[in-house]
């Protein structure tokens, strides 16, 4: 596994939990009953978590410098 793929996997896995909490918080409607600073914290956490997941997936699937796609070495 290359270093970029390892970084990408780590970012994506680390971003899943904050993204999930932030999204569930927004969709759950509990932000209507909480203070502004709690809402800002959780929305920010969800945004950063989502960005971490997307950046991790982008690094995981990033093409090589000459434009070719990485070959998978999975053998059955």
C-alpha positions, 0 to 999 in steps of 0.5 A: 500500500502506498503512502498516499493510499494509507493517508487516504484510508486514515482520513476517510476512516477518521472522518466517518464519526464526526461526519455522521454526528454532524449530519444526524444532528442537522437532520434530527432537528435537535438544533432547534432546541440547543444554543448557538455555540453548540449548533456551530460546533456540531455543524462544523464537526460534521463539515470537517468530518465530511471533508476528511472523508472526501479528501481521504477517498480522493487520495485513495483513488488518485491517479498516477502522475502520468495519468494512468490509474493504479492497478489493483493487486488483488488475486483470487 
